[in-house]
Amino acid sequence: MFSRLKYVPRFLSYAVYGRSGADAEDIKRLVNEEQLSNVRVLGRQDKSLMNRLWSLCDVSLVHLRDTPLFSSVIPSKIFESMGMGLPMIIGVPEGEATAIVRDDHCGLVIQPEDEVAMVAAIENIYSDQTLRASLQENAINAANKYDRTRLAHDFLRSAEDVLRAESAKHAKGTEK
């Protein structure tokens, strides 16, 4: 999947992390076979390092295999990327994750396992400063929508509203 990255010389390096086990070994093998000196396989990283790693990125790639199982998955990297204001390239089966990225206009959606589309998306974001700036701004704005504290408060307010309505309904029914 990464072989075409060597044809994108303007980018200095790519870091691949979050993988472990057989997947990580397959990626390392591909990187070595293709002699991709601009790709580093970092593997899983401690959570305390993630903000620092994200801050080194210009764009994030959220990629999953093209299997039906992943159409219902929403990778947390989407929200981390938004929080860091990074435009993203997401290659996952169509589903909720692709809808989030499209609806919030914070990245480019490609077909999973399509390295030609991935390289084209990288080139597009790299070469179009207006697009890149728009995706960055939209990512930051979208991050606020998905803030866990805010979502928890919204849920609590909704639950309280339902309880008040039910309580009022019950009180009204007992007044007869």
C-alpha positions as CSV (number, residue, x, y, z in Angstrom):
1,M,0.0,0.0,0.0
2,F,2.9,2.4,0.7
3,S,4.9,1.8,-2.5
4,R,3.7,4.9,-4.2
5,L,4.8,7.1,-1.4
6,K,8.4,7.1,-2.7
7,Y,7.0,9.0,-5.7
8,V,5.9,11.9,-3.5
9,P,9.4,13.4,-2.9
10,R,8.2,16.7,-1.5
11,F,7.2,15.0,1.7
12,L,10.1,14.2,4.0
13,S,8.7,11.4,6.0
14,Y,5.7,9.4,7.0
15,A,5.2,7.9,10.4
16,V,3.1,4.8,10.7
17,Y,1.9,4.0,14.2
18,G,-0.9,2.3,16.0
19,R,-0.2,-1.1,14.5
20,S,1.1,-4.1,16.3
21,G,1.6,-7.8,15.7
22,A,1.3,-9.2,12.2
23,D,0.1,-6.0,10.7
24,A,3.1,-4.1,11.9
25,E,5.4,-6.7,10.6
26,D,3.7,-6.7,7.2
27,I,4.1,-3.0,7.0
28,K,7.7,-3.1,8.0
29,R,8.3,-5.8,5.4
30,L,6.6,-3.7,2.7
31,V,8.6,-0.6,3.7
32,N,11.9,-2.6,3.4
33,E,10.9,-4.3,0.2
34,E,9.9,-1.0,-1.5
35,Q,13.0,0.7,0.0
36,L,10.9,3.5,1.4
37,S,13.4,5.6,3.2
38,N,10.7,8.3,3.9
39,V,8.5,5.9,5.9
40,R,9.1,5.0,9.6
41,V,7.1,2.3,11.3
42,L,6.8,3.4,15.0
43,G,4.3,0.8,16.2
44,R,2.1,1.5,19.2
45,Q,3.0,4.5,21.2
46,D,2.3,5.5,24.8
47,K,-0.7,7.8,25.1
48,S,1.4,10.4,26.8
49,L,3.4,10.9,23.6
50,M,0.5,11.2,21.2
51,N,0.0,15.0,21.3
52,R,3.7,15.4,20.5
53,L,3.5,12.9,17.7
54,W,0.3,14.5,16.3
55,S,2.0,17.9,16.4
56,L,4.7,16.7,14.0
57,C,2.1,15.8,11.3
58,D,0.8,17.9,8.5
59,V,-2.0,15.5,7.6
60,S,-3.3,12.3,9.2
61,L,-4.1,9.1,7.4
62,V,-6.9,7.0,9.0
63,H,-6.9,3.7,7.2
64,L,-8.7,0.4,7.8
65,R,-9.0,-2.7,5.7
66,D,-11.8,-2.9,3.2
67,T,-14.0,-5.4,5.1
68,P,-17.7,-5.0,6.0
69,L,-16.8,-5.3,9.7
70,F,-15.1,-1.9,9.6
71,S,-18.1,0.0,8.1
72,S,-19.6,0.4,11.6
73,V,-16.2,1.4,13.2
74,I,-15.4,5.0,14.1
75,P,-11.7,5.2,14.7
76,S,-10.7,7.4,17.6
77,K,-7.9,8.8,15.4
78,I,-10.6,10.8,13.6
79,F,-11.3,12.8,16.8
80,E,-7.6,13.1,17.7
81,S,-6.9,14.4,14.3
82,M,-9.7,16.9,14.6
83,G,-8.4,18.0,18.0
84,M,-5.0,18.7,16.5
85,G,-6.5,20.6,13.6
86,L,-5.1,18.2,11.1
87,P,-6.7,17.6,7.7
88,M,-7.2,13.9,7.3
89,I,-7.3,11.3,4.6
90,I,-9.7,8.6,5.6
91,G,-9.7,5.2,3.8
92,V,-12.3,3.1,5.5
93,P,-15.4,1.3,4.3
94,E,-18.4,3.6,3.9
95,G,-20.2,4.2,7.1
96,E,-20.4,6.5,10.1
97,A,-16.7,7.4,10.0
98,T,-16.8,8.6,6.4
99,A,-20.1,10.4,7.1
100,I,-18.5,12.4,9.9
101,V,-15.5,13.4,7.8
102,R,-17.7,14.4,4.9
103,D,-20.3,16.2,7.0
104,D,-17.7,18.2,8.9
105,H,-15.6,18.8,5.8
106,C,-12.4,18.0,7.7
107,G,-10.8,15.6,5.3
108,L,-10.8,13.7,2.1
109,V,-12.5,10.3,1.9
110,I,-10.8,7.6,-0.3
111,Q,-11.5,4.0,-0.9
112,P,-9.7,1.7,1.6
113,E,-6.6,0.0,0.2
114,D,-6.4,2.3,-2.8
115,E,-2.8,3.6,-2.8
116,V,-3.3,5.6,-6.0
117,A,-6.1,7.5,-4.3
118,M,-4.1,7.9,-1.1
119,V,-1.1,9.5,-3.0
120,A,-3.5,11.7,-5.0
121,A,-5.1,12.9,-1.8
122,I,-1.7,13.6,-0.2
123,E,-0.7,15.6,-3.3
124,N,-4.0,17.4,-3.3
125,I,-3.8,18.5,0.3
126,Y,-0.1,19.4,-0.1
127,S,-0.5,21.4,-3.2
128,D,-3.7,23.2,-2.4
129,Q,-3.1,25.6,0.4
130,T,-6.7,26.9,0.4
131,L,-8.0,23.3,0.7
132,R,-5.5,22.5,3.5
133,A,-6.4,25.6,5.5
134,S,-10.1,24.9,5.1
135,L,-9.7,21.3,6.2
136,Q,-7.6,22.4,9.2
137,E,-10.2,25.0,10.3
138,N,-13.1,22.6,9.8
139,A,-11.2,20.0,11.8
140,I,-10.8,22.3,14.8
141,N,-14.4,23.4,14.6
142,A,-15.6,19.8,14.4
143,A,-13.5,18.8,17.4
144,N,-15.7,21.0,19.6
145,K,-18.8,19.1,18.5
146,Y,-17.3,15.8,19.6
147,D,-15.7,17.0,22.9
148,R,-16.6,14.3,25.5
149,T,-17.2,16.7,28.3
150,R,-19.6,18.8,26.2
151,L,-21.3,15.6,24.9
152,A,-21.7,14.3,28.5
153,H,-23.3,17.7,29.6
154,D,-25.6,17.6,26.6
155,F,-26.7,14.1,27.4
156,L,-27.3,15.0,31.0
157,R,-29.4,18.0,30.1
158,S,-31.4,15.9,27.7
159,A,-32.0,13.2,30.4
160,E,-33.0,15.9,32.9
161,D,-35.5,17.4,30.4
162,V,-37.0,13.9,29.8
163,L,-37.3,13.4,33.6
164,R,-38.9,16.8,34.1
165,A,-41.4,16.2,31.3
166,E,-42.3,12.7,32.7
167,S,-42.6,14.1,36.2
168,A,-44.8,16.9,35.0
169,K,-46.9,14.5,33.0
170,H,-47.2,12.2,36.1
171,A,-48.1,15.1,38.3
172,K,-50.8,16.3,35.9
173,G,-52.3,12.8,35.7
174,T,-52.6,12.7,39.5
175,E,-54.4,16.0,39.8
176,K,-57.6,14.7,38.2
